[in-house]
Amino acid sequence: MANSSAVEGLIARSNRLGADPRNTNYAGGNTSAKGHDTDPVTGEPVELMWVKGSGGDLGTLTERGLAVLRLDRLRALSGVYPGVDREDEMVAAFDYALHGKGGAAPSIDTAMHGLVEADHVDHLHPDSGIALATAADGPELTREIFGEKVVWVPWRRPGWQLGQDIAEIKRAHPEAIGTVLGGHGITAWGESSDDCERNSRWIIDTAAEHIAEHGRPDPFGAVLDGYAALPEPERRAKAAALAPVLRGLASTDKRQVGHFTDGPEVLDFLARAEHPRLAELGTSCPDHFLRTKVKPLVLDLPATAPVEESVRRLEELHAQYREDYAAYYRRHATPDSPPMRGADPAIVLIPGVGMFSYGGDKQTARVAGEFYVNAINVMRGAEALSTYSPIDEREKFRIEYWALEEAKLRRRPAPKPLATKVALVTGAGSGIGKATAARLASDGATVVLADLDEAKAREAAAEIGSPDVAVGVGADVTDEDAVAAAVDAAVLAFGGLDVVVNNAGLSLSKPLLETTAADWDLQHDVMAKGSFLVSKAAAKVLIEQGLGGDIVYVVSKNGVFAGPNNVAYSATKADQAHQVRLLAAELGGHAIRVNGVNPDGVVRGSGIFAGGWGAQRAKVYGVAEEDLGEFYAQRTLLKREVLPEHVANAVFALLGGDLSHTTGLHVPVDAGVAAAFLR
């Protein structure tokens, strides 16, 4: 891409526009710039267009995310346009207009940018613009607010014909700087990048100001008795209580990851009289309902309803939702429609509590929730000035089950083995726990890292990835309330729980006569009692979800091996080892597997060894502390030192799918300690 000034200006403009949610939603909209370059084959000048490619996000757009097309060839495709009934064929035809390697895949909106005779074009999905686009009298409002500067375009599905329509509007209205696209968003243009951005922002801001100045103060109606937001502690507690059940319902067809939000926009919407009517109408902008589905599931009980009553009603509403969605599919599907992708809701609204959103990973779930907040803002604006009137159901179906959208879904890479799994790892601030959390995340899981030292847990989580992948929480596993809070944090962060790794531990190496009752109690509290408390709290969530699950204990070869000066530690490890067998027997009926791993001394990276255990064990064996790892290695059959990553690999082996029918097993990770062989 030799025309660096055009590209740099386009990327800078895109990033500025995409950074502000008032301008467009995540991954929504596209921008373009036209300019000249030299054809490397002929040496002649060639006019090019750089446009955001399919699936990219304006706020984070880079040069790699741009499609590059020869403008003469793109516009020449008008000669082979087969008409609106076959306009989807034009997307494949864009490949014949690519320049060089072409960059990113061109999106469906490429024609809108290429056919409009302006050097710079923005197509955006601002809440204020969509509010006008979905108002019942949108054409009249557009004229009233903008005069001749912005022209109304009736709803048309994105594609070549819409590009031709907008290009014709620009030719017919030389004074216009953009359009409002019915049911959809806005498009603006300019002869310079600054002009285009200025025009986009003017349309967005002018619409927002008009809504603020002329809109009704309570567009969603009066507050319903009993539907106001619960106080935050009560609200979060109810959300945590409902989350496992909701995730189980939302995963009826396919396991989902969840996201919870109790933002003021959501709580206010659900508190007011018009929310049932508006929620039933669904969203309108294609970017919205592609992520939120055609409509949400809304609990029709007040915030004060008990959890048990709410659960019963949600189960009834979920069954009805599935029937309604299947009927929607049958009403509009044609013989060549893609198969129904699942009938579970992507958005669940709980008055007084908030919104749960679902997707194949945390980012998808979070973005779905963000899009529904956009939809709430759109409905507020439309109802403030007029009546919210989204595109009709048939058009929504045509977008949702669009062959081009189906092709995009099929291009996604195969999911990793732990995709959609939510894991809670205790003692995850260092050593085995940290390595295990990192391994699970690398194989697709979302992970909650719990540690007595909350700062270490957060730091370890940040090393793994963004909050869409890993979060850190503080948890004292000896405290039942603290354990419950950590499990609640997991279900509120990711919607539920699938995997628990009981790893939290410590050790004191002392002979029997020097081991105090306090030494004994501390080690049994952290490991025997702690893993019991964590398993109990987690099992409640797993059972309520109804999706099965895994509990893995990081035990020790000391659970079966009798070593010197180690009575308290080894006894509590034997307790943990038998918990594995007991819980495997008890929880199997719920499809919950319980297994263990038995490491030998893991010295490097270990918080236990660094905290004094290493020095104590080195003294027992008469070696220097820095040589302890090698000492342990030499007493094994394989003569290899055991590292945290080796234990993490064993945990993954139990979870990754190949051992799906294994429960009650202990896997040695000790490089071969004959005295610790299982009998």
N, C-alpha and C positions, 0 to 999 in steps of 0.2 A: 504494500500500500504506500506508494511513493508520495501521494499528496498529503503530507503530514499535517499541514495547517488545517485542512478540511476535517481530517480524522480527529485531530486533537481537539478542535473546537466542538465537534459533534459529541465526543466522549465527555468533555467538560460540561457541556449543556445537559447531556443526558444524566450525568451524575448529580448535578444540581437539582434538576427536576425530580429525579427519582429519590433523592434524599428526604424530600418533604412529603409526608403521607397525604397532605392536602391536595397534592398535584396528581398523584397516581398511586395505585396499590402495588404491593410487591409483585414483581415480574409482569406487571400490567403495562400496556401501552408500548409504543415504539417511536423512534425518532430517526431522522435521515438527513443526509447532506449530499448535494451533488457538486461535482467538480471535474477537473480535467487531469489526465495523466497521459503518459506516452505508452502506446502499445509496444511491448517488447519485441513483437514479431515484425511489425511493419515500420516501426519508428514514427508512426503518425500519431497525432493527438487523438485521444478517445475520451468521450464524456462518460463518467462513471457515477454511480450512486452507492453510497455506504448507508446501510440501514440496519438497525438492531435485528439480529437473527431470532429464530424461533426459540422460545423458552428462556430467553435471557431476562435480566433484571436491569432496569435503567440505573438504579442507584449504585450498582456495582459493575456496570458495563465496562469492558476493556476492549481493545482493538480486536482480540480474538473472537469477541461476541458479535462482530459486524459481518453481515453478508455484503459482498461486493459484486455489483452487476453493471454490465454495459448498458447504458441508458437507451442507445439506439435499438439494441436487440430486444430489450424489455418492452419498449413502446411498440416495436414491430409485431409483438405477439398479439396486438389488437386484431391483426389480419387473420389470425387463426382462432380467435375467441369463439367457442362453439355456442355461446348463449348461457343464460343464467342457470338453466337446468343442468348444464355440464361444466359449470365454472370451476368445480373442484379440480378438474384436469389441468387447470392453469398453474397450479402449484408445482406440479412436476415439470411443467414447461419452463419455469424459472431457471432450471438447471442449464438450459441452453443459452441463457443470458449472463451466466456467471463469468467473472473476469479472473483469469489466472486460476488459482486454486479455490477462489470463491469465498473463502472464509466460512462463517457459520451458515447453517441451513436457512434459506429465506423463509419468512413467516407468511401466513395467509394475507397479512396486511401490506405486503410488498407493493401491490398494485396501487394502493392508496398513495403511497409515497412517490412511486415512479411516474404515475400518470398526471398528478397535479403539477402544473407548470410553475413551480417555485423551487428555489435552490435548497430551501430548508423546510421540513415538515415535521410537526409533532402530532402524535395521536395519543391521547391521555385518558385516564379514567378517574377524574377528580370527583369527590363526593358531591360538590356543589353543581358540577356540570351534569352528573347523572341524575341529580334531583330534578333538574329541568327536563332531562331526557325521558324521565319516567313519569312526569306530571301529566295528568289527563289533558290539560290544555297547554302542553309543551310548546307547540308552534306559536301560539299567541304570546306566551311568556317570553319566548326567545325574541320576538319582534319588540315587545314592550321594553325589555331590558337592554337589548343591544342595537336596536334599530336595524340599519342595513349592513352593519359591520359583521354580523354573525348570522348565518343562514341555517334554518332548520332542515334536516335531512330525515325523511321518514325511515323507520326501522328497516334495515336490510342486513341479512347475515353477512359477516365479513367475507370479502372475496373480491374478485375482479370487477364485478358489476358495481359494487360500492365504490371502488376506486374510480371507475368511469363516471359515476354519478357525482362524486365530489369534484373531480376534474372539470366536469361541465358546469357545476355551480361556480367554481372559481372563474371560469371564462365568462359566465353570464353575469357575474357580480364582481366587477373589478375593484369595487370599494371594500369588499369583504376581506376579513383577515382570518376567518375560520368558520367552522360549522358546529352545531349541536347535533349529534347523531342520535336519533330517536331510540330510546331504550338502551343506550350503549355508553356514550361518552362524548368527547369533543375532538376536533381536529383543528389545528392552526398552522399557518405558514408564514414565511417571511423571506425576503431576498438576502438577508444575512442571518447568521446564527443568533446574534443578539436580538434582531427584529423578531425572529420566530419565537424565541423564549419569552420576549416581552409580550407578544401577542397571546401566547398560551397563558401566561400568568394574568394578563388583563381579563381574559375570559373567565378564568377560575375565580379571581378575586371579585370581579364585578357580580358574578352570580352569587357568591357567598355573601357579599354586602347587601344585595337585594333581598336575599332570604332573611338576613338578620334584621333589616330595616322594615320589611313589609310582611314578614311571615307571622302567623298566629303564635302566641307565646306558648301554648300547650298543644302542639300538633298531635300528640299521642293521647290526649284526653286526660281526664282526672285520675288521680291515684286510687286504685282499687283497695278496698278495705282488706287488710291482711297480706297484701302483696308488696309492701314496701321492703326495702333491703333489710335483712337481719343485721344486728351488730356484727362487726368483723369476726370476733372469735367464734360466735355461734354460726355464722355463715360458713367459715372455713371448716368447722367441725362437721356441719351437715354435708358440705361438699365432699369431704374425705369419706364420710359414711356412705354416700351414694356412689362415689366414683367406681368401686369395684363392680357393683351391679350394672352400672351404665356401660362400663367397658365390656362386660360380658355380653350385654345386649347388642352393643354396636359392633361386636366381633362375631355375630352369629354366622355370617357368610365368610368372613376373613378376619383374622386377628388384626387389631388396630392399636396404634399408640394414641394416647389422648393428651389434651391440653385443657387447662382450666383458666378461665378469666372471670373476674368479678369487677370489671371496670365500671365506672359510673354510667357510661352510655348504655351498657347492657342492663344494669340494675334498674335504671330509670325506665327504659323501654318496657321491661317486664312488670314494672309496678303499675303501668297505666292501662286504661280501659281499652284502648284500640289495639293492644299488642296481639290478641288472638286473630283478629281480622287481618292485620298486616302480615303477620308471620305466615298465615295460610296462603297469602298471595305469592309468597316466595320472593327471591331476588330477581334482578332483571339483567344487569350487565353480564355478558357471557363469562368474563373472568370471575365474576362472583359465583354464579350457580355451578360452574364447572368444578368449583372447589367445595361449595356448601351443599350441593345437590339441590333439587328443585324446591325443597322447602325444609324447614327444621322440624324436629319433634319438640313439642312444647308441653310441659307438665301443666295441667289445668287445675292445680291445687294452690292454695295460698302458701306463703312462706312458712306459716305457722303449722302446717300439716306435719304430723310425726313422720319420722324416717320410714317406719314400717308401712304406713299408709301410702307414702310417696312411692315406695318400691313397688307395692302392689299395683298402683295406678300406672307407673312407668312400664311395667310388664304388659299391661293391657294396651297402653298407647303404642308400645313398640310393635305388638302383634298387628294392630290396626295400621300402623305406618307401613309395615311390610306389605300388607294386603293392598293398601292404597298405591304404593310405589309400583308393585307388580301390575296393577290395573292401569296405571299411567303408562307403563312400558307397553302393555298390550294395546292400548288405545292408539298409539302412534307408531309402533314398530312396523317396518316393512320387511319383505322377505330378505332384503340385503342389509338390514340393520345389524350392527354388532350384537352379540349376546348381552343380556342384562348383566350388569357388572356387580350386582348386589343390591339388596333392598333395605339395608340398614341405614339409619340416618348418619350424616356427617356432623350435624349440629344438634345439640340437645340443650334446651333452655329451661332453667329451673327458677321460677319466680322467687325473689328474695335472696337467692344464692348466687346465680351467675350462669355461665355458659360453658359447656363441655364441647370440644370439637375433636374430630378424629381423622386419622390418616395413616398411611403406610409407614410413616416415620414422624418423629417429633416436629420437624420443620413443617411438613405437610399439614399436620394437625394444627400447629400454631397459626400458620398462614390461613387455613380455613377459618379459624376464629377471627383473625384480623379482617378477613373479607366480610364476615358477617357483621362485624362492627361497622365496616364501610357501608354495608347494606342498611343498617340501622340509621346511619347518618343520612343516607340517600332518602330513606322513607321519611325521616324527620323533615328534610328540606322540601320534599314533594308535598307532604301533608300540610306543611306550614303555608305554602302558597296555593295549593290546589288539592288534588286527590292523587294518591299514589296509584299508578296504572302501569305495571310492568308488561313486558312483551307476553304474548299469550303462550299457553302451555305447549302447543304444537311447535312453536319456534324454539322454545327451551329444549324440547326433546331433540329437535334437529341439530342443535348445537351440542348437547350432551352426548348424543350418539352419532356424531359426525364421523364419517369415515376417516377424515384427516386427523381428528382427535384420537381415534382408535389407533391409527398408525403411529402417532406420537407416543402413545402409551406402550405400544409394542417395541419401540426403540429403546425403552429404558433398559439399563443393564439388569442382569439377573440379581435377585436379592441375595445378600450375604446370609450365611447359615443362621445367624441369630437376629436377623431383621425382625422387627415388631416385638422383640422380647425386651422386657424391662427388668433390670437386675439391681438388687441392693447388696452391696458388699460391705461388711463391717471390718473395722480395723484397716481401712483402705488408705490411710494417710501415708503408708510406707510399706516396704517389703512385699510380702506375698499378696496382701490385699490390694496394694496399689498396682502390682503387676497383673493381678487377676482382672481388676477393673479395666485396665488398659487393653488386655487381651479380649475381653468380652466386647468392649466398644469397637475394637478393630474388626471384629466379626459381625458387626451390625447392631449390637444391643445398645439401648440407652441405659445409662448407669447412674445410680445414686451411690456416692462414696460416703460412708459414715465412719466417723472416727471420734474418739474422745477429744482430740485436738481439732476443733472445727476449722481453724486456720489452715492446718495441714490438709484436711479433707478438701477444702476449697481450692487450695493450691494444686493438689494432685488432680482434681477435676479439670482445672483450667489447662493443665498440661495435656490432658487427653483431648479436649476439644471445647466447643462452644456449649452454652447451656442447653442447646438442642440435643447434645450428645451426653453430657455428663454434668452433674451437679454435686456439690459437696455439702454435707450437713454434719453438725455436731451430734454425738449420741454417746451417752454412758450406758452400755449394755446391761449394767447391773441395776438400772433404774427402769421399772416397768413403764412409767409415764414417758421417760425419755425415749424408750424403744418405740412406744406407740406414736410419739411425735415424729420419729424418723420414718416410720412406715407411712404415716399420713403425708409426710413431705414427699415421699416417693410417689404415692398415688396422685397427689396434686400436681407434681411435676410432669408425670408421664401417663397419667390416667389409670394406672393399676400396677400390678407386680406379677412377674413370671418366675424370677430366679432369685434365690437368697443364698448368699455365700457367708456362712458363719466363720469368720476368720479372726475376729477380735481376740487378742490373747496377751498374756505376759507370763514371765516365769521368774522364779527365785530358786537358785540351786543351793540347797543346804542339806546337811545330814539330818537324819531323823531327830536326833537329840537337840539340834539347833533350830529345827522348824517350829515356829510358834503357831498358836491357834490363829493369830492374825494372818500369818503367811498362808496357812491352809485356807482360811475363809476368803482372802483376797483372790486367790487363784481359782477357787471354786465359784466365787461370785462372778468373775469375769467370763470364765469359759463354760463351766457346767450350767450355772444359772443363766448367764448371759445368752448362751446359744439357745437355751430353753425358752427364754422370754422372746427372743427374736423369732424363733420358729413358730411360737404360739401366735404372735401378732401377725406374722406373715401368712400363716396357714389360714387364718380367718379371712384375709383378703383373697387368697387363692381359691378357697371354697366358695366365697360369694361370687367371684368372677365366673366360676364354672368352666375354666379353660385349662385345667390341669396346672402343672408347674413343677419346679425343681427346687429342692433345698439341698445344698452341698455343705458339708462340714469339713473345714480344714482341721484335721485331728493331728496326729503325729505317730511316728513309728513307736513313740514311747507309750502309746495306748496299748501296745501288746508286748513291748520290750521292757525288761526290768534292768534299769541302769542305776548306778550309785548316786547317792545324795540328791534325790529327785522325787521324793515320795509325793509331795503335794501336786506338782505339775503332772506327773505320770498318772496319778489317780484321777485327776480331773479330765485328763485326756481319755482315759478308759471310760469315764462317764460319758463324754461326748461320743465315743465310738459306739456305745450301746444305745445312745439316743438315736443314732442313725438307724439301727435295726428296729427299735421300738416305733419310731415315726414312720419308717417305710411300711411296717405292718399296719399301722393305724390309718395312714393317709392314702394308701394305694387305691382305695375305693373312690377317691376323688381325682384319680389320675395324677396324683402328686408323687413324684419320685424323690426319694431321699437317699443320698449317697455320700461317701466321704473320700478324702484323700489323706494319705499318711506320709508326710514328708519326714526326711531326716533333718538334721541341723542345717538350716538355711542361714548362713552367716552374712553374706554380702547383701546390703540393702535392708537388712532386718532391723526393725525398731526394737524388737526384743533383745537381740544380741547387742545392739548399740547401747541399750539401757542398763547394761551391767551383767546380763546373762552370759554374754560372751566371755567376759573376764572370769566369771565364776566357773564356767565349764572348762575354760583353758587351765585354770588352777587345778581342777579335779583331775584332768588328764596330764598335767605336767608339761604343757606346751605353751609357747608364746601366743597371745591372743590373736596376733596377725596371722598365725599359722593354723588357726583352728579349722578353717574351711578345708585346707589341704589335709589336716589330720583326719577329719571326718571322711574325706574322699578315700583316703588310703585304707580305711577299715571296711570299705564296701567291696562288693564283688566286681563292680565295674571300674573302680578307682576313679570315680568322677565326682566332682563337687556338685551339690544340688543348689540351684539358683532359684530366686522367686519366679522367674519366667517358666521354669520346668513345672512348678506346681500349678501355675496358671494354665499351662498346656493341658495338664491332667483335668483341671476343672472344665476346660473347654471340651475335652474329649467326652466328658459325661453329659454335656449339654448340647453338643453339636448335631445330634441326630442319629449317629450310627449306633449309639447305645440306648435307643429309645425304649427298649424293653428291659432295661436293667434298673433295679432298685435294691437298696440294702447292701450295696457293694462298698468295700474300701479298696482304693487303688493306691498301692505303695508308690511313693516317689522318693526313693532313698538310695538309688544307684545299687541296690542289692545289699541289704543287711539280713543275713541268714537268720539271725535270732528273732527278727521281726516278721518273718514269713507268716502269713495268715494260716491258721489251722482250722 
